[in-house]
Amino acid sequence: MITRRSTSAILCVVLALTLQPGRAAAAEPTVVQDAHYGEVLYYFYQEDYFPAIVRLLAAQQSSQLANHDAEAELLLGGLYLSYGHHLHAAEIFERLLADSVDVEIRDRTWFFLAKIWHQRGYLAESQNGLENIEGTLPGSMEAERQMLQAQIYIDAGDHDRAIALLQDWRGKTEWSSYARYNLGVAMVRSGRVNAAADILESLGSIQPYNEELSSLRDKANLALGYAFLQDEQPLAAKPALQRVRLQGPFSNKALLGVGWADAQIQNYHRALVPWMELRGRDLLDSAVQESMLAIPNAMAQLESISQAADYYLNAIEAFYEETTRIDSTIAHIESGGMFDDFLALDAESTTGWFWKLEELPDGPESRYLLHLLATHQFQEGLKNYRDLSYLNRNLDRWQQSIGVYSDMLDTREIAYAERLPRVQQSLSVADLDGMSARKLEFDARLNTIEENHDVLALATEHEFALWGEITALERNPALKADIPEAEDVRDKVRLLKGTLQWTLEKEFKERLWKVKRDLRRAGEALVETHRSRRQIDESIRVEPQMFGSMRARVQGLNPRIESLRTRVQVALAEQGGFMRDIAVDELQAQKRRLDTYTVQARFALAAIYDLSATADETIVGDAGK
């Protein structure tokens, strides 16, 4: 069975950035209002998921994501999912979805959860996720949902329900090709070979336009060919098997099947053609191994006894050498360190759900484990091993940082002790109480000026000096003389005084407002200064306690990190053992298959020797007569 491969970044991006409660799928970009959330997103977009999780949890614990609470929860769920913690992720999503009124958002989220559960083998949970979808998913997602439902039925062995679902498939998209393939295979498994033949035949004759459809075509032809072989229809099987590409991933099995199709109609000369081609290919492939037994069997059927014996001997020798190499490889794997070599090839790439090992390192064990690379169990196990290795290295770095934190605290404490006398000296000089008293005096004086309309009190220095000169002139005895000249001067003095007084009266309200504004600002600054003084006094009081508290926290980190390291290392050892068991079990299975083929080859060789001996005795007996 097959399903389409998910694109690498779709899950976290969709869940974290578009699936926000109450928002449509085509929402505007997120505006970061909390700096800590911006830091989390920075690591998220760098695909550094573990630092993103650490900073997100720390920000949540210190209540620093008030403006992004729901978004942060969704992002945390996506990040948990990237590390395979699907239960934690599902708990978050289900809790948030309960408050969402957007059916499309709910349905899309349930669909992604169902996909993840299915990929991890939780069929019941995956089925539950699909059942929670209320409407029709947008675009190709609806087709993918139907395919996932059919896949769940097939994985559960419920082929009839899978067939019923896939038979109603409509459309001519790529998904229809996958639907037809799964339908054909489900029919074959349920014994409906003839009904499946038409479906697989049409799929095996398509003109593919990409590698994905080319592989699907090969698989359809291979499935059809072997279905006909098992149904003893070799003439129908051969055309389908011959349509499989000679250099594709399924070519070995197809060549083997072509040979068996010819062998079933006793055309052993034709059967030898594809089998001889297989003989020169990688011996690890079971089709190649089987061909090494099929070739001498065909030769024996063609009465080429001597050649058949030689090929059996060659097969026994090749199987023995391969078994010896497998034993050596098993010993190498069990010695440990093999999976660290795997991860060393891709040490800088991301951890989490999206990471996938694309190739194996050079080494004696790599060629034996190559096809394990395509299995879900191996990839998931390797992801977990990689994540645990990352956590172990991260804890090492954290433990090394404890000394740095201690040095930072020492430096800050020394700097604090050096600054404290200077700060205290500055504080002792500042007379804040006196400033407050002067501020009150200014307020009272300004109230008096306003009540008495004392325009001269708000005069400028020049105006005040000019007023004094005018007043002095008015008191001059000479101006009191009853002469025309004195009268003329008195008129000019009155004019100057009137002009000045008119200016003072005109600008009094504006000047009064400005003085009030400046006094208000001075009062606010004075209040802020008192507040700062209290904060400084409080800091001086609590700073030594803070240093002690921080030092205790830093010192307490070491045993916590050591405890976590112990747990991680135990889990890492267990996961390494699990991975070694997978690899060794696979090698043991290959070895058992080779042992079985070796026994078959020895029995066949013994039969040939017996046949030759009987023939020789008959010839000798005839000659004696």
Secondary structure, DSSP 8 states (H G I E B T S, - for coil): -------TTHHHHIIIII--TT--TT-------SHHHHHHHHHHHTT-HHHHHHHHHHHHHTT--GGGHHHHHHHHHHHHHHTT-HHHHHHHHHHHHTT---HHHHHHHHHHHHHHHHHTT-HHHHHHHHHT--S--STTHHHHHHHHHHHHHHHTT-HHHHHHHHHT----SHHHHHHHHHHHHHHHHTT-HHHHHHHHHHHTT---SSHHHHHHHHHHHHHHHHHHHHTT-HHHHHHHHHTS-TTSTTHHHHHHHHHHHHHHTT-HHHHHHHHHHHHTS-TTSHHHHHHHHHHHHHHHHTT-HHHHHHHHHHHHHHHHHHHHHHHHHHHHHHTS-HHHHHHHTTTTS--STT----S--SSTTHHHHGGGGG-HHHHHHHHHHHHHHHHHHHHHHHHHHHHHHHHHHHHHHHHHHHHHHHHHHHHHH--HHHHHHHHHHHHHHHHHHHHHT-GGGG--HHHHHHHHHHHHHHT-GGGGSSSHHHHHHHHHHHHHHHHHHHHHHHHHHHHHHHHHHHHHHHHHHHHHHHHHHHHHHHHHHHHHHHHHHHHHHHHHHHHHHHHHHHHHHHHHHHHHHHHHHHHHHHHHHHHHHHHHHHHHHHHHHHHHHHHHHHHHHHHHHHHH-
